[in-house]
């Protein structure tokens, strides 16, 4: 398998799951600063020109959530639950995250970490205030759900945890008000116990430093 990635939000979850499962993956760094994601050979793998992407035999997958589900299934791991209702819950939380928490956490990540890296200046105060307001709204939903639950689906870790938590390692640097939500903080601290979560990206000779 080849996993194409950059050291940014969406690829982080794919690299973290691959590392957690200790799968035989060849990691291929895509230098987006040099436009490698728009070259014809990469677009043949992912026509969206985004990362991550996975090549597994004849299969080519893009979208990080699809990739981590595939990796868990391929490893026959309990990260992809065998119970049909729990599988629906995984899809529910992934969908919720993409439309709500990740969307607004990603805005803060862009304003505070990506904009300075690519030379677009300081964070926009209006956009920051709006994103923080929505972050609080959706983090409150997550915080309530996690009361009396160890993980999103209950007592068992799943790919949903890797998906929904992916923005939180950047909370401090991106001014996400994470500390206002003790259950979300507790849950993320559990993820931080995994080395694959803390250090998801493979070592490279020249590391991109702006958003690690």
TIRO-2110 file (N, C-alpha, C; in Angstrom, 1 decimal):
// TIRO-2110
0.8, -1.2, 0.0, N, 1, A
0.0, 0.0, 0.0, CA, 1, A
0.9, 1.2, 0.0, C, 1, A
0.4, 2.3, -0.7, N, 2, A
1.1, 3.6, -0.7, CA, 2, A
0.1, 4.6, -0.2, C, 2, A
0.5, 5.4, 0.8, N, 3, A
-0.4, 6.4, 1.4, CA, 3, A
0.3, 7.8, 1.1, C, 3, A
-0.4, 8.5, 0.3, N, 4, A
0.1, 9.9, -0.1, CA, 4, A
-0.5, 10.9, 0.9, C, 4, A
0.4, 11.7, 1.4, N, 5, A
0.1, 12.6, 2.5, CA, 5, A
0.8, 13.9, 2.4, C, 5, A
0.3, 14.9, 3.1, N, 6, A
1.1, 16.1, 3.5, CA, 6, A
0.9, 16.2, 5.0, C, 6, A
1.6, 17.1, 5.6, N, 7, A
1.5, 17.2, 7.1, CA, 7, A
0.5, 18.3, 7.5, C, 7, A
-0.8, 17.9, 7.1, N, 8, A
-1.9, 18.8, 7.3, CA, 8, A
-3.0, 18.0, 7.9, C, 8, A
-4.2, 18.6, 8.1, N, 9, A
-5.2, 18.0, 9.0, CA, 9, A
-5.8, 16.7, 8.4, C, 9, A
-6.3, 16.7, 7.3, N, 10, A
-7.0, 15.4, 6.8, CA, 10, A
-6.0, 14.2, 6.7, C, 10, A
-4.8, 14.4, 6.2, N, 11, A
-3.8, 13.3, 6.1, CA, 11, A
-3.4, 12.8, 7.5, C, 11, A
-3.5, 13.7, 8.5, N, 12, A
-3.1, 13.3, 9.9, CA, 12, A
-3.9, 12.1, 10.3, C, 12, A
-5.2, 12.1, 10.1, N, 13, A
-6.0, 10.9, 10.6, CA, 13, A
-5.6, 9.7, 9.8, C, 13, A
-5.4, 9.8, 8.5, N, 14, A
-5.0, 8.6, 7.8, CA, 14, A
-3.7, 8.0, 8.3, C, 14, A
-2.7, 8.9, 8.5, N, 15, A
-1.4, 8.4, 9.0, CA, 15, A
-1.5, 7.9, 10.4, C, 15, A
-2.3, 8.5, 11.2, N, 16, A
-2.4, 8.0, 12.6, CA, 16, A
-3.1, 6.6, 12.6, C, 16, A
-4.1, 6.4, 11.8, N, 17, A
-4.7, 5.1, 11.8, CA, 17, A
-3.8, 4.0, 11.3, C, 17, A
-3.1, 4.4, 10.2, N, 18, A
-2.1, 3.4, 9.6, CA, 18, A
-1.0, 3.1, 10.6, C, 18, A
-0.6, 4.1, 11.4, N, 19, A
0.5, 3.8, 12.4, CA, 19, A
-0.1, 3.1, 13.6, C, 19, A
-1.3, 3.4, 14.0, N, 20, A
-1.9, 2.7, 15.1, CA, 20, A
-2.0, 1.2, 14.8, C, 20, A
-2.4, 0.9, 13.5, N, 21, A
-2.7, -0.5, 13.1, CA, 21, A
-1.4, -1.2, 12.7, C, 21, A
-0.3, -0.4, 12.6, N, 22, A
1.0, -1.0, 12.3, CA, 22, A
0.9, -1.7, 10.9, C, 22, A
0.3, -1.1, 10.0, N, 23, A
0.1, -1.7, 8.7, CA, 23, A
1.4, -1.5, 7.8, C, 23, A
1.6, -2.4, 6.8, N, 24, A
2.8, -2.2, 5.9, CA, 24, A
2.5, -1.2, 4.9, C, 24, A
2.7, 0.1, 5.2, N, 25, A
2.4, 1.2, 4.3, CA, 25, A
3.7, 1.9, 3.9, C, 25, A
3.8, 2.2, 2.6, N, 26, A
4.8, 3.1, 2.1, CA, 26, A
4.2, 4.5, 2.1, C, 26, A
4.8, 5.4, 2.8, N, 27, A
4.3, 6.7, 2.9, CA, 27, A
5.0, 7.6, 1.8, C, 27, A
4.2, 8.3, 1.1, N, 28, A
4.7, 9.2, 0.0, CA, 28, A
4.3, 10.6, 0.3, C, 28, A
5.3, 11.4, 0.6, N, 29, A
5.1, 12.8, 0.9, CA, 29, A
4.7, 13.6, -0.4, C, 29, A
3.7, 14.4, -0.3, N, 30, A
3.2, 15.2, -1.5, CA, 30, A
3.6, 16.6, -1.1, C, 30, A
4.5, 17.2, -1.8, N, 31, A
4.9, 18.6, -1.5, CA, 31, A
4.0, 19.6, -2.2, C, 31, A
3.0, 20.0, -1.4, N, 32, A
2.0, 20.9, -2.0, CA, 32, A
2.5, 22.3, -2.3, C, 32, A
3.6, 22.7, -1.6, N, 33, A
4.2, 23.9, -1.8, CA, 33, A
4.9, 24.0, -3.2, C, 33, A
5.2, 22.8, -3.7, N, 34, A
5.8, 22.7, -5.1, CA, 34, A
4.8, 22.3, -6.1, C, 34, A
3.6, 22.2, -5.7, N, 35, A
2.5, 21.8, -6.7, CA, 35, A
2.4, 20.4, -7.0, C, 35, A
3.0, 19.5, -6.2, N, 36, A
3.1, 18.1, -6.6, CA, 36, A
1.7, 17.5, -6.6, C, 36, A
0.7, 18.1, -5.9, N, 37, A
-0.6, 17.6, -5.8, CA, 37, A
-1.4, 17.8, -7.1, C, 37, A
-0.9, 18.7, -8.0, N, 38, A
-1.6, 19.0, -9.2, CA, 38, A
-0.9, 18.4, -10.4, C, 38, A
0.1, 17.6, -10.2, N, 39, A
0.8, 17.0, -11.4, CA, 39, A
0.0, 15.8, -11.9, C, 39, A
0.1, 15.6, -13.2, N, 40, A
-0.7, 14.5, -13.8, CA, 40, A
-0.7, 13.2, -13.2, C, 40, A
0.5, 12.8, -12.7, N, 41, A
0.6, 11.4, -12.1, CA, 41, A
-0.1, 11.3, -10.8, C, 41, A
-0.1, 12.5, -10.0, N, 42, A
-0.9, 12.4, -8.8, CA, 42, A
-2.4, 12.6, -9.1, C, 42, A
-2.8, 13.4, -10.0, N, 43, A
-4.2, 13.6, -10.4, CA, 43, A
-4.8, 12.3, -10.9, C, 43, A
-4.0, 11.4, -11.4, N, 44, A
-4.5, 10.1, -11.9, CA, 44, A
-4.9, 9.3, -10.7, C, 44, A
-4.3, 9.6, -9.5, N, 45, A
-4.7, 8.8, -8.3, CA, 45, A
-5.8, 9.5, -7.6, C, 45, A
-5.7, 10.8, -7.5, N, 46, A
-6.8, 11.6, -6.9, CA, 46, A
-7.1, 12.8, -7.7, C, 46, A
-8.1, 12.8, -8.5, N, 47, A
-8.5, 13.8, -9.5, CA, 47, A
-8.8, 15.2, -8.8, C, 47, A
-9.1, 15.1, -7.5, N, 48, A
-9.4, 16.3, -6.7, CA, 48, A
-8.1, 17.1, -6.4, C, 48, A
-7.0, 16.5, -6.6, N, 49, A
-5.7, 17.2, -6.3, CA, 49, A
-5.6, 17.5, -4.8, C, 49, A
-6.1, 16.6, -3.9, N, 50, A
-6.1, 16.8, -2.5, CA, 50, A
-5.3, 15.6, -1.9, C, 50, A
-4.9, 15.7, -0.6, N, 51, A
-4.4, 14.6, 0.2, CA, 51, A
-5.3, 14.4, 1.4, C, 51, A
-5.3, 13.1, 1.9, N, 52, A
-4.5, 12.0, 1.5, CA, 52, A
-5.1, 11.2, 0.3, C, 52, A
-4.4, 10.3, -0.2, N, 53, A
-4.9, 9.3, -1.1, CA, 53, A
-4.2, 8.0, -0.8, C, 53, A
-4.8, 6.9, -1.2, N, 54, A
-4.3, 5.6, -0.9, CA, 54, A
-4.3, 4.7, -2.1, C, 54, A
-3.3, 4.0, -2.4, N, 55, A
-3.2, 3.0, -3.5, CA, 55, A
-3.0, 1.7, -2.8, C, 55, A
-4.0, 0.8, -2.9, N, 56, A
-3.9, -0.6, -2.4, CA, 56, A
-4.2, -1.6, -3.5, C, 56, A
-3.1, -2.1, -4.1, N, 57, A
-3.3, -3.0, -5.2, CA, 57, A
-3.9, -2.2, -6.4, C, 57, A
-5.0, -2.7, -6.9, N, 58, A
-5.7, -2.0, -8.0, CA, 58, A
-6.7, -0.9, -7.5, C, 58, A
-6.8, -0.8, -6.2, N, 59, A
-7.8, 0.2, -5.6, CA, 59, A
-7.1, 1.5, -5.3, C, 59, A
-7.8, 2.6, -5.7, N, 60, A
-7.3, 3.9, -5.4, CA, 60, A
-8.4, 4.6, -4.6, C, 60, A
-8.0, 5.1, -3.5, N, 61, A
-9.0, 5.7, -2.6, CA, 61, A
-8.6, 7.1, -2.3, C, 61, A
-9.6, 8.1, -2.3, N, 62, A
-9.3, 9.4, -1.7, CA, 62, A
-10.5, 9.7, -0.7, C, 62, A
-10.3, 10.7, 0.1, N, 63, A
-11.1, 11.1, 1.2, CA, 63, A
-10.6, 10.4, 2.5, C, 63, A
-10.2, 11.1, 3.4, N, 64, A
-9.5, 10.5, 4.6, CA, 64, A
-10.4, 9.6, 5.4, C, 64, A
-11.7, 9.9, 5.5, N, 65, A
-12.6, 9.0, 6.3, CA, 65, A
-12.7, 7.7, 5.6, C, 65, A
-12.9, 7.7, 4.3, N, 66, A
-12.9, 6.4, 3.5, CA, 66, A
-11.7, 5.6, 3.7, C, 66, A
-10.5, 6.3, 3.7, N, 67, A
-9.2, 5.7, 3.8, CA, 67, A
-9.1, 5.0, 5.1, C, 67, A
-9.5, 5.7, 6.2, N, 68, A
-9.3, 5.1, 7.5, CA, 68, A
-10.2, 3.9, 7.7, C, 68, A
-11.4, 4.0, 7.2, N, 69, A
-12.3, 2.8, 7.3, CA, 69, A
-11.8, 1.6, 6.5, C, 69, A
-11.2, 1.9, 5.3, N, 70, A
-10.6, 0.8, 4.5, CA, 70, A
-9.4, 0.2, 5.3, C, 70, A
-8.6, 1.0, 5.9, N, 71, A
-7.4, 0.5, 6.6, CA, 71, A
-7.9, -0.4, 7.8, C, 71, A
-8.9, 0.1, 8.5, N, 72, A
-9.3, -0.7, 9.6, CA, 72, A
-10.0, -2.1, 9.2, C, 72, A
-10.7, -2.0, 8.1, N, 73, A
-11.3, -3.2, 7.5, CA, 73, A
-10.2, -4.2, 7.0, C, 73, A
-9.2, -3.6, 6.4, N, 74, A
-8.2, -4.4, 5.8, CA, 74, A
-7.4, -5.2, 6.9, C, 74, A
-7.2, -4.5, 8.0, N, 75, A
-6.5, -5.1, 9.1, CA, 75, A
-7.4, -5.9, 10.0, C, 75, A
-8.6, -6.0, 9.6, N, 76, A
-9.6, -6.8, 10.4, CA, 76, A
-9.6, -6.3, 11.9, C, 76, A
-9.5, -5.0, 12.0, N, 77, A
-9.4, -4.4, 13.3, CA, 77, A
-10.8, -4.0, 13.9, C, 77, A
-10.9, -4.0, 15.2, N, 78, A
-12.1, -3.5, 15.8, CA, 78, A
-12.3, -2.0, 15.7, C, 78, A
-11.4, -1.3, 15.1, N, 79, A
-11.6, 0.1, 14.9, CA, 79, A
-12.7, 0.3, 13.9, C, 79, A
-13.0, -0.7, 13.0, N, 80, A
-14.2, -0.7, 12.2, CA, 80, A
-15.1, -1.7, 12.9, C, 80, A
-16.2, -1.3, 13.6, N, 81, A
-17.0, -2.2, 14.3, CA, 81, A
-17.7, -3.2, 13.4, C, 81, A
-17.9, -4.4, 14.0, N, 82, A
-18.6, -5.5, 13.2, CA, 82, A
-20.1, -5.4, 13.3, C, 82, A
-20.6, -4.7, 14.4, N, 83, A
-22.0, -4.5, 14.6, CA, 83, A
-22.6, -3.5, 13.6, C, 83, A
-23.6, -3.8, 12.9, N, 84, A
-24.2, -2.9, 11.8, CA, 84, A
-24.6, -1.6, 12.4, C, 84, A
-25.2, -1.5, 13.6, N, 85, A
-25.7, -0.3, 14.1, CA, 85, A
-24.5, 0.6, 14.5, C, 85, A
-23.4, 0.0, 15.0, N, 86, A
-22.3, 0.8, 15.3, CA, 86, A
-21.6, 1.3, 14.1, C, 86, A
-21.6, 0.6, 13.0, N, 87, A
-21.1, 1.1, 11.7, CA, 87, A
-21.9, 2.3, 11.3, C, 87, A
-23.2, 2.3, 11.5, N, 88, A
-24.0, 3.5, 11.2, CA, 88, A
-23.6, 4.7, 12.1, C, 88, A
-23.3, 4.4, 13.3, N, 89, A
-22.8, 5.4, 14.2, CA, 89, A
-21.5, 6.0, 13.8, C, 89, A
-20.6, 5.2, 13.3, N, 90, A
-19.3, 5.7, 12.8, CA, 90, A
-19.6, 6.7, 11.6, C, 90, A
-20.5, 6.3, 10.7, N, 91, A
-20.8, 7.2, 9.6, CA, 91, A
-21.4, 8.5, 10.1, C, 91, A
-22.3, 8.3, 11.1, N, 92, A
-23.0, 9.5, 11.7, CA, 92, A
-22.0, 10.5, 12.2, C, 92, A
-21.0, 10.0, 13.0, N, 93, A
-20.0, 10.9, 13.6, CA, 93, A
-19.1, 11.5, 12.6, C, 93, A
-18.7, 10.7, 11.6, N, 94, A
-17.9, 11.3, 10.6, CA, 94, A
-18.6, 12.4, 9.8, C, 94, A
-19.8, 12.1, 9.5, N, 95, A
-20.6, 13.1, 8.8, CA, 95, A
-20.8, 14.4, 9.6, C, 95, A
-21.1, 14.2, 10.9, N, 96, A
-21.3, 15.3, 11.8, CA, 96, A
-20.0, 16.2, 11.9, C, 96, A
-18.9, 15.5, 12.0, N, 97, A
-17.6, 16.2, 12.1, CA, 97, A
-17.3, 17.0, 10.9, C, 97, A
-17.5, 16.4, 9.7, N, 98, A
-17.1, 17.1, 8.5, CA, 98, A
-18.0, 18.3, 8.3, C, 98, A
-19.2, 18.3, 8.7, N, 99, A
-20.2, 19.4, 8.5, CA, 99, A
-20.1, 20.4, 9.7, C, 99, A
-19.6, 20.1, 10.8, N, 100, A
-19.7, 20.9, 12.0, CA, 100, A
-18.3, 21.2, 12.6, C, 100, A
-17.9, 20.3, 13.5, N, 101, A
-16.7, 20.6, 14.3, CA, 101, A
-15.5, 20.8, 13.5, C, 101, A
-15.2, 19.9, 12.6, N, 102, A
-14.0, 19.9, 11.7, CA, 102, A
-14.0, 21.2, 10.8, C, 102, A
-15.2, 21.5, 10.4, N, 103, A
-15.4, 22.6, 9.5, CA, 103, A
-14.9, 23.9, 10.1, C, 103, A
-15.3, 24.2, 11.4, N, 104, A
-15.0, 25.4, 12.0, CA, 104, A
-13.6, 25.4, 12.7, C, 104, A
-13.2, 24.2, 13.2, N, 105, A
-11.9, 24.0, 13.7, CA, 105, A
-10.9, 24.2, 12.6, C, 105, A
-11.2, 23.7, 11.4, N, 106, A
-10.4, 23.9, 10.2, CA, 106, A
-10.2, 25.4, 9.8, C, 106, A
-11.3, 26.2, 10.0, N, 107, A
-11.1, 27.6, 9.8, CA, 107, A
-10.1, 28.2, 10.7, C, 107, A
-10.1, 27.9, 12.0, N, 108, A
-9.2, 28.4, 12.9, CA, 108, A
-7.8, 27.9, 12.6, C, 108, A
-7.7, 26.7, 12.2, N, 109, A
-6.4, 26.1, 11.8, CA, 109, A
-5.8, 26.9, 10.6, C, 109, A
-6.7, 27.2, 9.6, N, 110, A
-6.3, 28.0, 8.5, CA, 110, A
-5.8, 29.4, 8.9, C, 110, A
-6.6, 30.1, 9.7, N, 111, A
-6.3, 31.5, 10.1, CA, 111, A
-5.0, 31.6, 10.8, C, 111, A
-4.8, 30.7, 11.8, N, 112, A
-3.6, 30.8, 12.7, CA, 112, A
-2.4, 30.1, 12.2, C, 112, A
-2.5, 29.0, 11.5, N, 113, A
-1.4, 28.2, 11.1, CA, 113, A
-1.0, 28.2, 9.6, C, 113, A
-2.0, 28.1, 8.8, N, 114, A
-1.8, 28.0, 7.4, CA, 114, A
-1.5, 29.4, 6.8, C, 114, A
-2.3, 30.4, 7.1, N, 115, A
-2.1, 31.7, 6.5, CA, 115, A
-0.7, 32.3, 6.8, C, 115, A
-0.1, 32.2, 8.0, N, 116, A
1.3, 32.7, 8.1, CA, 116, A
2.3, 31.9, 7.3, C, 116, A
2.0, 30.6, 7.2, N, 117, A
2.9, 29.7, 6.5, CA, 117, A
3.0, 30.0, 5.0, C, 117, A
1.9, 30.4, 4.4, N, 118, A
1.9, 30.7, 3.0, CA, 118, A
1.9, 32.2, 2.7, C, 118, A
2.1, 33.0, 3.7, N, 119, A
2.3, 34.4, 3.5, CA, 119, A
1.1, 35.2, 3.3, C, 119, A
-0.1, 34.8, 3.9, N, 120, A
-1.3, 35.5, 3.7, CA, 120, A
-1.6, 36.5, 4.9, C, 120, A
-0.7, 36.7, 5.8, N, 121, A
-0.9, 37.6, 6.8, CA, 121, A
-1.5, 37.1, 8.1, C, 121, A
-2.0, 38.0, 8.9, N, 122, A
-2.5, 37.7, 10.2, CA, 122, A
-3.9, 37.2, 10.1, C, 122, A
-4.3, 36.5, 11.2, N, 123, A
-5.7, 36.0, 11.3, CA, 123, A
-6.7, 37.1, 11.1, C, 123, A
-7.8, 36.8, 10.5, N, 124, A
-8.9, 37.8, 10.3, CA, 124, A
-9.8, 37.7, 11.6, C, 124, A
-9.8, 38.8, 12.4, N, 125, A
-10.6, 38.8, 13.6, CA, 125, A
-12.1, 38.4, 13.5, C, 125, A
-12.7, 38.8, 12.4, N, 126, A
-14.1, 38.5, 12.2, CA, 126, A
-14.3, 37.0, 11.9, C, 126, A
-13.4, 36.4, 11.1, N, 127, A
-13.5, 35.0, 10.8, CA, 127, A
-13.2, 34.2, 12.0, C, 127, A
-12.2, 34.6, 12.8, N, 128, A
-11.8, 33.9, 14.0, CA, 128, A
-13.0, 33.9, 15.0, C, 128, A
-13.6, 35.0, 15.2, N, 129, A
-14.7, 35.1, 16.2, CA, 129, A
-15.9, 34.2, 15.7, C, 129, A
-16.2, 34.2, 14.4, N, 130, A
-17.3, 33.3, 13.9, CA, 130, A
-16.9, 31.9, 14.1, C, 130, A
-15.7, 31.5, 13.8, N, 131, A
-15.3, 30.1, 13.9, CA, 131, A
-15.3, 29.6, 15.3, C, 131, A
-14.8, 30.5, 16.2, N, 132, A
-14.8, 30.1, 17.6, CA, 132, A
-16.2, 29.9, 18.2, C, 132, A
-17.1, 30.8, 17.7, N, 133, A
-18.5, 30.7, 18.2, CA, 133, A
-19.1, 29.3, 17.7, C, 133, A
-18.9, 29.0, 16.5, N, 134, A
-19.4, 27.7, 16.0, CA, 134, A
-18.7, 26.5, 16.7, C, 134, A
-17.4, 26.7, 16.9, N, 135, A
-16.6, 25.6, 17.6, CA, 135, A
-17.2, 25.3, 18.9, C, 135, A
-17.5, 26.4, 19.7, N, 136, A
-18.1, 26.2, 21.0, CA, 136, A
-19.5, 25.5, 20.9, C, 136, A
-20.3, 25.9, 19.9, N, 137, A
-21.6, 25.3, 19.8, CA, 137, A
-21.5, 23.8, 19.5, C, 137, A
-20.6, 23.4, 18.7, N, 138, A
-20.5, 22.0, 18.3, CA, 138, A
-19.7, 21.2, 19.3, C, 138, A
-18.7, 21.8, 19.9, N, 139, A
-17.9, 21.1, 21.0, CA, 139, A
-18.8, 20.8, 22.2, C, 139, A
-19.8, 21.7, 22.4, N, 140, A
-20.7, 21.5, 23.5, CA, 140, A
-21.6, 20.2, 23.3, C, 140, A
-22.0, 20.0, 22.0, N, 141, A
-22.7, 18.8, 21.7, CA, 141, A
-21.8, 17.5, 21.9, C, 141, A
-20.6, 17.6, 21.5, N, 142, A
-19.6, 16.5, 21.7, CA, 142, A
-19.4, 16.3, 23.2, C, 142, A
-19.2, 17.4, 23.9, N, 143, A
-18.9, 17.3, 25.3, CA, 143, A
-20.1, 16.5, 26.1, C, 143, A
-21.3, 16.9, 25.7, N, 144, A
-22.5, 16.2, 26.4, CA, 144, A
-22.5, 14.8, 26.0, C, 144, A
-22.2, 14.4, 24.7, N, 145, A
-22.3, 13.1, 24.3, CA, 145, A
-21.3, 12.2, 25.0, C, 145, A
-20.1, 12.8, 25.3, N, 146, A
-19.0, 12.0, 25.9, CA, 146, A
-19.2, 11.7, 27.4, C, 146, A
-20.1, 12.4, 28.0, N, 147, A
-20.3, 12.1, 29.5, CA, 147, A
-20.7, 10.7, 29.6, C, 147, A
-20.0, 10.0, 30.5, N, 148, A
-20.3, 8.6, 30.8, CA, 148, A
-19.9, 7.7, 29.6, C, 148, A
-19.2, 8.2, 28.7, N, 149, A
-18.7, 7.3, 27.6, CA, 149, A
-17.2, 7.5, 27.5, C, 149, A
-16.4, 6.4, 27.3, N, 150, A
-15.0, 6.5, 27.2, CA, 150, A
-14.6, 7.0, 25.8, C, 150, A
-15.3, 6.4, 24.8, N, 151, A
-15.0, 6.8, 23.4, CA, 151, A
-16.4, 7.2, 22.8, C, 151, A
-16.3, 7.6, 21.5, N, 152, A
-17.6, 8.0, 20.9, CA, 152, A
-18.7, 7.0, 20.8, C, 152, A
-18.3, 5.7, 20.6, N, 153, A
-19.2, 4.7, 20.5, CA, 153, A
-19.5, 3.9, 21.8, C, 153, A
-18.9, 4.4, 22.8, N, 154, A
-19.0, 3.7, 24.1, CA, 154, A
-17.7, 3.4, 24.7, C, 154, A
-17.5, 2.1, 25.0, N, 155, A
-16.2, 1.6, 25.6, CA, 155, A
-15.1, 1.3, 24.6, C, 155, A
-15.4, 1.2, 23.3, N, 156, A
-14.5, 0.7, 22.3, CA, 156, A
-14.0, 1.9, 21.4, C, 156, A
-12.7, 2.0, 21.3, N, 157, A
-12.1, 2.9, 20.3, CA, 157, A
-12.5, 2.5, 18.9, C, 157, A
-12.8, 3.5, 18.0, N, 158, A
-13.1, 3.3, 16.7, CA, 158, A
-12.5, 4.3, 15.7, C, 158, A
-12.7, 4.1, 14.4, N, 159, A
-12.2, 5.1, 13.5, CA, 159, A
-12.9, 6.4, 13.7, C, 159, A
-14.1, 6.4, 14.3, N, 160, A
-14.8, 7.7, 14.5, CA, 160, A
-14.0, 8.6, 15.4, C, 160, A
-13.3, 8.0, 16.4, N, 161, A
-12.5, 8.8, 17.3, CA, 161, A
-11.4, 9.5, 16.6, C, 161, A
-10.7, 8.7, 15.8, N, 162, A
-9.6, 9.3, 15.0, CA, 162, A
-10.1, 10.4, 14.1, C, 162, A
-11.3, 10.2, 13.5, N, 163, A
-11.8, 11.2, 12.6, CA, 163, A
-12.2, 12.5, 13.3, C, 163, A
-13.0, 12.4, 14.3, N, 164, A
-13.6, 13.5, 15.0, CA, 164, A
-12.5, 14.3, 15.8, C, 164, A
-11.5, 13.6, 16.3, N, 165, A
-10.5, 14.3, 17.1, CA, 165, A
-9.4, 14.9, 16.3, C, 165, A
-9.4, 14.9, 15.0, N, 166, A
-8.1, 15.2, 14.3, CA, 166, A
-7.7, 16.6, 14.4, C, 166, A
-8.6, 17.5, 14.6, N, 167, A
-8.2, 19.0, 14.6, CA, 167, A
-7.7, 19.3, 16.0, C, 167, A
-7.9, 18.5, 17.0, N, 168, A
-7.7, 19.0, 18.4, CA, 168, A
-6.2, 19.0, 18.8, C, 168, A
-5.3, 18.3, 18.1, N, 169, A
-3.9, 18.5, 18.4, CA, 169, A
-3.4, 19.9, 18.2, C, 169, A
-4.1, 20.6, 17.4, N, 170, A
-3.7, 22.0, 17.0, CA, 170, A
-4.5, 23.0, 17.8, C, 170, A
-5.2, 22.6, 18.8, N, 171, A
-6.1, 23.5, 19.5, CA, 171, A
-5.4, 24.7, 20.1, C, 171, A
-4.3, 24.5, 20.7, N, 172, A
-3.6, 25.6, 21.3, CA, 172, A
-3.1, 26.6, 20.3, C, 172, A
-2.4, 26.1, 19.3, N, 173, A
-1.8, 27.0, 18.2, CA, 173, A
-2.8, 27.7, 17.4, C, 173, A
-4.0, 27.1, 17.3, N, 174, A
-5.1, 27.7, 16.5, CA, 174, A
-6.2, 28.3, 17.3, C, 174, A
-6.0, 28.6, 18.5, N, 175, A
-6.9, 29.3, 19.4, CA, 175, A
-8.3, 28.7, 19.4, C, 175, A
-8.3, 27.3, 19.5, N, 176, A
-9.6, 26.6, 19.7, CA, 176, A
-9.9, 26.6, 21.2, C, 176, A
-11.0, 27.0, 21.6, N, 177, A
-11.3, 27.0, 23.1, CA, 177, A
-11.6, 25.6, 23.7, C, 177, A
-10.7, 24.7, 23.5, N, 178, A
-10.9, 23.3, 23.9, CA, 178, A
-11.0, 23.2, 25.4, C, 178, A
-10.3, 24.0, 26.2, N, 179, A
-10.3, 23.8, 27.7, CA, 179, A
-11.7, 24.2, 28.3, C, 179, A
-12.6, 24.7, 27.5, N, 180, A
-13.9, 25.0, 28.0, CA, 180, A
-14.8, 23.7, 28.0, C, 180, A
-14.3, 22.6, 27.5, N, 181, A
-15.1, 21.4, 27.3, CA, 181, A
-14.3, 20.2, 28.0, C, 181, A
-14.5, 20.0, 29.3, N, 182, A
-13.7, 19.0, 30.0, CA, 182, A
-13.8, 17.6, 29.5, C, 182, A
-15.0, 17.2, 29.0, N, 183, A
-15.1, 15.8, 28.5, CA, 183, A
-14.4, 15.7, 27.2, C, 183, A
-14.5, 16.7, 26.3, N, 184, A
-13.7, 16.6, 25.1, CA, 184, A
-12.2, 16.6, 25.4, C, 184, A
-11.8, 17.4, 26.3, N, 185, A
-10.4, 17.4, 26.7, CA, 185, A
-9.9, 16.0, 27.2, C, 185, A
-10.8, 15.5, 28.1, N, 186, A
-10.4, 14.1, 28.6, CA, 186, A
-10.4, 13.1, 27.5, C, 186, A
-11.3, 13.1, 26.6, N, 187, A
-11.3, 12.2, 25.5, CA, 187, A
-10.1, 12.4, 24.6, C, 187, A
-9.7, 13.6, 24.4, N, 188, A
-8.5, 13.8, 23.5, CA, 188, A
-7.3, 13.4, 24.2, C, 188, A
-7.2, 13.6, 25.6, N, 189, A
-6.0, 13.2, 26.3, CA, 189, A
-5.9, 11.6, 26.2, C, 189, A
-7.0, 10.9, 26.1, N, 190, A
-6.9, 9.5, 25.9, CA, 190, A
-6.3, 9.2, 24.5, C, 190, A
-6.7, 9.9, 23.5, N, 191, A
-6.0, 9.7, 22.2, CA, 191, A
-4.5, 10.0, 22.2, C, 191, A
-4.2, 11.0, 23.0, N, 192, A
-2.8, 11.4, 23.1, CA, 192, A
-1.9, 10.4, 23.8, C, 192, A
-2.5, 9.4, 24.4, N, 193, A
-1.8, 8.3, 25.0, CA, 193, A
-1.2, 7.4, 23.9, C, 193, A
-1.7, 7.5, 22.6, N, 194, A
-1.2, 6.7, 21.5, CA, 194, A
-0.1, 7.4, 20.8, C, 194, A
1.1, 6.8, 20.7, N, 195, A
2.2, 7.4, 20.0, CA, 195, A
1.8, 7.7, 18.5, C, 195, A
1.0, 6.8, 17.9, N, 196, A
0.6, 7.1, 16.5, CA, 196, A
-0.3, 8.3, 16.4, C, 196, A
-1.0, 8.7, 17.5, N, 197, A
-1.7, 9.9, 17.4, CA, 197, A
-0.8, 11.2, 17.6, C, 197, A
0.1, 11.0, 18.6, N, 198, A
1.0, 12.2, 18.9, CA, 198, A
1.9, 12.4, 17.8, C, 198, A
2.4, 11.4, 17.1, N, 199, A
3.4, 11.5, 16.1, CA, 199, A
3.0, 10.7, 14.9, C, 199, A
2.0, 11.2, 14.1, N, 200, A
1.4, 10.4, 13.0, CA, 200, A
2.3, 10.4, 11.8, C, 200, A
3.1, 11.4, 11.6, N, 201, A
3.7, 11.5, 10.3, CA, 201, A
5.1, 10.9, 10.3, C, 201, A
5.5, 10.1, 9.3, N, 202, A
6.8, 9.5, 9.2, CA, 202, A
7.9, 10.5, 9.2, C, 202, A
9.0, 10.2, 9.6, N, 203, A
10.2, 11.1, 9.6, CA, 203, A
10.6, 11.3, 8.2, C, 203, A
11.0, 12.6, 7.9, N, 204, A
11.5, 13.0, 6.6, CA, 204, A
12.7, 13.8, 6.8, C, 204, A
13.5, 13.8, 5.7, N, 205, A
14.8, 14.6, 5.7, CA, 205, A
14.5, 16.0, 5.9, C, 205, A
13.5, 16.6, 5.1, N, 206, A
13.2, 18.0, 5.2, CA, 206, A
11.7, 18.0, 5.6, C, 206, A
11.5, 18.5, 6.8, N, 207, A
10.1, 18.5, 7.4, CA, 207, A
9.5, 19.9, 7.2, C, 207, A
8.2, 19.8, 6.8, N, 208, A
7.5, 21.1, 6.8, CA, 208, A
7.2, 21.5, 8.2, C, 208, A
7.5, 22.7, 8.6, N, 209, A
7.5, 23.0, 10.1, CA, 209, A
6.3, 23.9, 10.4, C, 209, A
5.6, 24.5, 9.5, N, 210, A
4.7, 25.5, 9.8, CA, 210, A
3.4, 25.0, 10.5, C, 210, A
3.0, 23.8, 10.3, N, 211, A
1.8, 23.4, 10.9, CA, 211, A
1.8, 22.1, 11.6, C, 211, A
3.0, 21.7, 12.1, N, 212, A
3.2, 20.5, 12.8, CA, 212, A
2.8, 20.7, 14.3, C, 212, A
END
